[in-house]
């Protein structure tokens, strides 16, 4: 099972994401980790996330906050979440 540290390591590894296929593979792992994948229905994985926040100034933007194990890091703005 994937965890936040292995996800971060896969991005930090120099040259690990070079091709479109690499980007798509990482995106799928990220969506599975967060529970935002549509393949099993939109089920946010609350065990892996601290919060899912809507931006105050633009309700079309979301931020994912990760747990304390990664210092409550936030994603960059996400402009659209998958829908059911």
C-alpha positions as CSV (number, residue, x, y, z in Angstrom):
1,X,0.0,0.0,0.0
2,X,1.3,3.5,-0.9
3,X,2.0,6.1,1.8
4,X,2.7,9.8,1.7
5,X,6.5,9.3,2.2
6,X,6.8,7.0,-0.8
7,X,4.7,9.4,-2.9
8,X,7.0,12.3,-2.0
9,X,10.1,10.2,-2.6
10,X,8.9,9.3,-6.1
11,X,8.5,13.0,-6.9
12,X,11.8,14.0,-5.3
13,X,13.9,11.4,-7.1
14,X,15.7,13.3,-9.8
15,X,14.4,12.4,-13.2
16,X,11.7,10.0,-11.9
17,X,8.9,11.7,-13.9
18,X,9.9,12.3,-17.5
19,X,7.1,11.1,-19.7
20,X,3.4,11.6,-19.9
21,X,3.0,8.0,-18.8
22,X,5.1,8.8,-15.6
23,X,2.8,11.7,-14.8
24,X,-0.3,9.6,-15.3
25,X,1.1,6.9,-13.1
26,X,1.9,9.3,-10.3
27,X,-1.5,11.0,-10.6
28,X,-3.2,7.6,-10.3
29,X,-1.2,6.8,-7.2
30,X,-2.0,10.2,-5.7
31,X,-5.7,9.9,-6.4
32,X,-5.7,6.4,-4.9
33,X,-3.9,7.6,-1.8
34,X,-6.3,10.6,-1.2
35,X,-9.4,8.6,-2.2
36,X,-10.2,11.1,-4.9
37,X,-10.2,8.4,-7.6
38,X,-13.4,7.8,-9.4
39,X,-12.7,4.2,-10.0
40,X,-14.1,3.2,-6.6
41,X,-16.4,6.1,-6.3
42,X,-15.4,9.4,-4.7
43,X,-14.4,8.3,-1.2
44,X,-12.0,10.7,0.4
45,X,-9.5,8.7,2.5
46,X,-9.8,10.5,5.8
47,X,-7.0,8.4,7.3
48,X,-4.5,9.9,4.9
49,X,-5.7,13.5,4.9
50,X,-5.9,16.2,7.5
51,X,-8.5,18.2,5.6
52,X,-10.0,19.2,2.3
53,X,-10.5,22.9,2.1
54,X,-12.3,25.2,-0.3
55,X,-10.6,28.5,-1.0
56,X,-12.4,31.5,0.5
57,X,-11.8,33.9,-2.4
58,X,-12.6,31.3,-5.1
59,X,-14.9,28.4,-4.4
60,X,-13.6,26.6,-7.5
61,X,-10.3,25.9,-5.8
62,X,-9.6,23.2,-3.3
63,X,-6.5,22.5,-1.2
64,X,-5.6,19.1,0.4
65,X,-3.8,19.3,3.7
66,X,-1.8,16.3,4.7
67,X,-1.3,14.9,8.3
68,X,1.3,15.9,10.9
69,X,3.7,13.2,9.7
70,X,4.5,15.6,6.8
71,X,4.1,18.8,8.7
72,X,0.5,19.5,7.6
73,X,1.7,20.3,4.1
74,X,-0.8,21.7,1.6
75,X,-1.2,21.0,-2.1
76,X,-1.1,23.7,-4.6
77,X,-4.7,24.8,-5.6
78,X,-6.7,22.1,-7.3
79,X,-9.2,23.6,-9.7
80,X,-11.6,20.7,-10.0
81,X,-12.3,17.6,-7.9
82,X,-13.7,14.5,-9.5
83,X,-17.4,14.1,-9.2
84,X,-19.4,10.9,-8.6
